């Protein structure tokens, strides 16, 4: 049985590595001004109704995002009854786990959660030097910028609009896909994050008002 499982995993990895997710991108002439992270312009606390799924574990609650300065965030998730699920502090160089629910307190899950939260909170380099493409399948304008050893992709349904999607990965396939929708100003009220891995992690976020009683 272990041999069969390893063979299946190897086949899956080989299939994924040979598939070019970005095969529908064609070079285009387009310009875009600098794009900050999704939450970097926020100075007040935010809350999202959140569902987290990892393999057979699924938890739901409210994710609270509190900027502590321009690049440091406190992020805590609780059940709707007030039980704490996790509590993280995130800055450009550190990811501090103040608390994590035992079923999620695994090295792999914490690394995936950190990658998700960094994708939404980091301040990205200017898109003025990015490579521009047209996605002929989705009919979107796509900008790609290099960040370290990885690449970031910004997807736009219309050039003047807010990004409809954000991805992080390689030139051939993304590791994280973020769908952004229902904007109010610069803030998306619906966010769907998905990891393209053997054991995928998925987060579904829907904005909720902190002023509701």
Long-range contacts (C-beta under 8 A, 24 or more apart in sequence): 9-198, 12-198, 13-198, 16-173, 16-196, 17-172, 17-173, 19-172, 19-173, 20-172, 20-173, 21-169, 21-172, 21-173, 21-174, 22-153, 22-171, 22-172, 22-173, 24-135, 24-136, 24-137, 24-138, 25-133, 25-134, 25-135, 25-136, 25-142, 26-133, 26-134, 26-136, 27-131, 27-132, 27-133, 28-132, 28-133, 28-134, 28-141, 29-132, 30-132, 30-134, 30-141, 30-143, 30-159, 31-128, 31-132, 32-127, 32-128, 32-130, 32-132, 32-143, 32-154, 32-156, 32-159, 33-126, 33-127, 33-128, 34-124, 34-125, 34-126, 34-127, 34-128, 35-124, 35-126, 35-127, 35-143, 35-154, 35-163, 36-123, 36-124, 37-119, 37-120, 37-121, 37-122, 37-123, 37-124, 38-120, 38-121, 38-166, 38-178, 38-180, 38-187, 38-188, 38-191, 39-65, 39-67, 39-73, 39-120, 39-121, 40-70, 40-71, 40-121, 40-122, 40-123, 41-186, 42-67, 42-187, 43-67, 45-210, 46-187, 46-207, 46-210, 47-207, 47-208, 47-209, 47-210, 48-191, 48-205, 48-206, 48-207, 48-208, 49-205, 49-206, 49-207, 49-208, 50-77, 50-203, 50-204, 50-205, 50-206, 51-203, 51-204, 52-77, 52-85, 52-104, 52-201, 52-202, 52-203, 53-201, 53-202, 53-203, 54-104, 54-109, 54-112, 54-199, 54-200, 54-201, 54-202, 55-199, 57-103, 57-104, 59-85, 59-101, 59-103, 59-104, 61-85, 62-208, 63-205, 70-123, 71-123, 73-117, 73-121, 75-117, 86-113, 88-113, 88-114, 88-117, 90-114, 90-117, 90-118, 90-121, 92-122, 108-199, 109-201, 112-195, 112-197, 112-201, 113-201, 115-168, 115-175, 115-176, 115-195, 116-176, 116-178, 116-193, 116-195, 116-201, 116-203, 119-166, 119-168, 119-176, 119-178, 119-193, 120-178, 120-191, 120-193, 124-152, 127-154, 130-154, 140-164, 140-165, 150-175, 162-186, 162-188, 169-196, 182-207
